[in-house]
Amino acid sequence: MTELLTPNEMYQADRLTIEAGVPGIDLMEAAGLACAEFIRTLSEPCPVCVVCGPGNNGGDGFVIARLLVEAGWPVKLLLASDAALLKGDAAEAAKTWKGEVLPAQADKLHGAVLIVDALFGAGLARNIEGELADLIKAVNEADALRVAVDMPSGVDGSSGSIRGIAVDADHTITFFRAKPGHYLEPGRSRRGALHVVDIGIGDDVLHTIEPGCRLNAPDEFAKFIPIPGAVAHKYSRGSALMVSGDACNTGAARLAAMS
């Protein structure tokens, strides 16, 4: 699982899975279930505030809130949108939530021991400003455990850059594959512990997507490094040439050569 998917590549993975016969709402339910099950490993039931955005990330939040309530957890749900404006799978997920929908305001976070950040996912393409920025600031200042869904809100999933302001998560749960923004700074420092979970997307979609980015892990390059035989010696293993700048700029080359 060394592949890293950009938000656009992850969109393709979703699309290909849906075209293969898996309803989008089933993927959303699976994502919400994986998040709810992980949250339940963090503590006994405690006051939770699920902060939902206007898109599919918010739809995941509705599923999480419903499942936690069904498991006996006290949950408040905040929505940074008008529920009537939700579309597609997010709107369908919202219909299954039978509790109160509160406006996404900073004062509504009071009393939460755990906050679920389901505002914006990896595909956020604009800076967060105004009231939403104030809300994220309050989330970060709250004396609560913060769990982000897919990506801490405000982190660009492709570059790891911060879109104005971002949630400082203790845990981030993402789906199918991690994104470059989970590993590129400053996003890496905002995501806390990263958990990649399965939601029913098959690995076969990777052959169509052909991801352009992978984690630099030993599995990626070990097969290209020859294992020396019993009679090998330094001259049979090849040579390395270090090329540096002028006499005042040889430090890096010297260190590399010594290594």
N, C-alpha and C positions, 0 to 999 in steps of 0.2 A: 504493500500500500504506500509506495513512495511517490505515486503521482500526486501532483497538486493541481487542482482545477480552478481556473479563473471563474468569476461569476458567470461569464457567458458560456464557458464549457460546462459548468454545473447546470445551467439552464438547458443545454443540449441533452445532458444526461437525464434530466427530468422529462424533457419532451420525448426522447426516444423511448423511455420506459412507459410513458402514457400512450404513445402510439403503438406500443407492443401489447396494450390491453390492460394496463394497470391504471385505474382511475386516479386522477390527481388528488382527490380527497383521501384516498387510501394512503398515498404517500404522506400527506399531511397528518393523518391519524397516526401513522407509524412514527413520524418525527416527534409528535407530541407525546406518544407513549414512551419512546426512548428517553425523552427529557424528564417526564414525570417519574419514570422508574429510577433514573439517576438521582433526581432530587430526593427521592425517598430514602436513598442510601446515605444522605448527608446528615440526617437528624431524625428524631421523633417528630410527629406532626407539630408544626409551629405556625404562627401567623405569616402568611405569604402574600406578597403583592406582585401580581403579574401585570407588567406594563406592555401593552400591545400597540403596534403601529398599524398603518392603514393597508398593508400588503399581506403577502403570504407569511411573512415572519410573524405578523400579528395573528394570522390564522393559527399558526402553531401554538401561539400563546393561549388562544381560546381553548384548544384541545388540552393543553397542559393544565389550565385552571380547572376545567371540568373533571379531568381524571384525578387531580389532587383532592378536589371536593369529594368525589366518589370514594376516595381512600380515607376520608375523615379529616382532611386538613382544612383549617380556616383560610379562605382565600378572598382577597379583594382583586378585582380586575379593573385596570385603568385602560382607557382607549384614547389614543391621540388622533381621533377622527370621529366623524359621525358614523354610527353603525349602519345607517342607511346607505352610505357611500361605499361600503365594502363590496368587493366583487368576487366572482368565481368561487374557488375553494375556500377562500377566507370568509366569504359571506355564508357559505354552507356550514363551516365550522362554528361561526358565531351563533347560528341558529340553535346549536346544541347546548349552548351555555344558558342555563336557567337562572343564574344569579344576576345581581345588579351590575350594570356597566357604568363606571364612574369616569368623569373627565380626567385626563392625564395631567394632573396638577401636582406640584411638589408637596403640598400639605397632605395629600391623600396617601403619601408614603408612611405617614406616622404610624408607629406601632409594628411595622413589618420587621420580622426577624430574618426573612429571606426575600430577596427581590429577584424576580425573573425578568430579564431584559429581552423582550420580544418586540422591540420597536422597529429596528431596521436590520436587515441581514447583510450578507457580503456584497450585494449588488448596489448599495447606496451610491448615488452618483451626484450628490449635491452636498453642500455644507449645511450643517445643522446650526440653526440660529434661533433667536427669539425665545419664545416660551419653551420650545423643545430643548434648547440649550440649557435653560434654567432647570428644566426637569432632570436632565442628565447630570447636571452639577449637584442637584439634590440627591440623586441616586448614589453618586460617588461619595457624598458626605454622610449618607445614612449609616447608622451603626447596624449594618445588616450584611449577610452573605449575599454576594451578587453572582447570579448564574446567567450567562448570556446564551441566547439561542442562535446558532450558526456563527455569528460574529458579534463582538461587542459593538453596540450601536455607535456609529461614527467612525469606525475603522473601514477603510477602503479594502475590499477583499482581494483586489489585484495587486496593490502596491504596499499595503500596510500603513499608508499615510492616514493622518487624522483629518476628518472632514469637519473642521471647526472645533469640535469637542467630541470626546468618546467616553464610553462607560469603562471604568476600571473593574474588570470582572475577576472573580476568584476562580471561576470555572467557565469554560466555553464548550458547548456541545455542538458539533457540526455533523453533517450527514454525508455518507458515502466516501468522500475524500476531503482532506484538509485543503485549504485555499492558500495561495501565496501570502496573503495578508496575515495568516496565522503565524508565519515564520519570519516575515520581514518587519524590521523595526520602523516605527514605534508600535505597530500593531501587536507584535509578539509580546511586548511588555504589558499590553492591556488585556490579553486574553486569559491570563492565569493558567490553570491546568487545562490542557486541551484533551477532549474526548471525542473520537471519531466513531460514529455509530452507524449500524446498518439499518436502512429503512426499506429494503426490498428492491434496490436498483442493482441489476446484475453487472458483473465486471465486463461482460461482453460489449457494453456500450463504449468502453474505452477504446476499442479497436476502431470505432467510427469517429470518436472525438479526437483521437491522437493527441493527448495532452502535451503541451509544449514545455512544461516545467515539472521537475521532479526534485525530491529531497536528495541531497548529496550524501547518500549512505553507502557503506561498503558493498552492499549488494549491487550497486550501480556500476562500480568500477573494478571490483575484485577479480572478475573473470578476465580482465585485460592484463592483469599482472602475472607474469609467468612465475611458477614455483620452481626455485632452483633445484637441480638434481644433486645427488650425493657427491659428484665430482666437480660441481660448479665452483668457480672462483671469481674474484672481482673483475678480471678481464673478460670473462665469458658472459658477464651480466650487462655489458654495455657501458657507455661513458656519458657523462653529463657536462655540458659547457655552460658556464655562468657568464653572462654578458652584463656589464654594469655601465654606469655613466662615467663621468670624468673622475679624477683622483679624489675629489671631495665628496663623491656620492657613491662610494663602494660598500657602505655598511650593510645594506640589505643583501647584496650579492655575496659578501663574505659570510654572513650568517647562514644564508641558504647553502653555500658550499660546505660550511662546517657541519651543518645538519646532515 
